[in-house]
């Protein structure tokens, strides 16, 4: 198994030999994206969308809204004012 740490180490060695830092590290980054994005897509499709069915938080905005409502607690019920009816 090849890890990203090993690839970055090799990229730094190559960069030190050639005095070119951008190309080896960019190649490691591209390799990481080429490997990780398809695997993430495959895992999401193989789960059959179960994360959405169990109520998982899908966006950071949704997360912030749920966290803020949890801190506030339940909203108090408004008292009915009989004079406004």
C-alpha atoms as one frame of an Amber mdcrd trajectory, in Angstrom:
protein
   0.000   0.000   0.000   1.339   3.402  -0.983   0.380   6.300   1.263   0.238
   9.987   0.466   2.965  10.611   3.032   5.317   8.301   1.127   4.436   9.955
  -2.180   5.028  13.420  -0.728   8.362  12.277   0.668   9.445  11.041  -2.744
   8.183  14.248  -4.352  10.281  16.307  -1.932  13.353  14.202  -2.691  12.836
  14.722  -6.429  12.187  18.439  -5.859  15.448  18.750  -3.909  17.416  17.025
  -6.657  15.939  19.082  -9.508  15.303  22.331  -7.588  11.770  22.330  -9.003
   9.183  22.213  -6.233   5.926  22.695  -8.112   5.848  19.775 -10.534   6.434
  16.772  -8.207   4.041  18.036  -5.535   1.411  18.921  -8.152   1.675  15.396
  -9.562   1.113  13.927  -6.092  -1.929  16.188  -5.648  -3.375  15.174  -9.008
  -2.743  11.491  -8.248  -4.553  11.893  -4.914  -7.576  13.473  -6.612  -7.639
  10.851  -9.376  -7.698   8.079  -6.776  -9.908   9.622  -4.096 -12.746  11.239
  -6.099 -13.817   8.059  -7.942 -13.591   6.054  -4.724 -15.800   8.592  -2.908
 -18.323   8.479  -5.749 -18.277   4.670  -5.704 -18.839   4.572  -1.952 -21.723
   7.050  -2.160 -23.462   5.125  -4.923 -22.904   1.755  -3.255 -24.553   2.958
  -0.047 -27.790   3.486  -1.954 -28.389   6.908  -0.444 -28.857   5.539   3.071
 -27.170   8.606   4.551 -29.985  10.834   3.309 -32.652   8.374   4.475 -31.476
   8.334   8.084 -31.424  12.112   8.328 -27.729  12.796   7.979 -26.694  16.417
   7.865 -25.802  17.165   4.273 -24.671  20.786   4.253 -22.785  22.994   6.629
 -25.691  25.469   6.627 -28.054  22.680   7.713 -25.557  21.701  10.404 -25.344
  25.271  11.702 -29.135  25.607  11.780 -29.542  22.368  13.715 -26.801  23.295
  16.150 -28.299  26.749  16.753 -31.768  25.317  17.334 -30.336  22.736  19.740
 -28.699  25.504  21.779 -31.881  27.561  21.934 -34.045  24.660  22.955 -37.708
  24.406  22.064 -39.439  27.617  21.115 -41.909  28.896  23.674 -45.533  29.034
  22.599 -46.888  32.486  22.019 -49.656  33.523  24.381 -52.860  34.394  22.599
 -53.836  37.978  23.205 -57.651  38.122  23.270 -57.733  41.875  22.583 -56.070
  41.503  19.147 -58.713  39.126  17.783
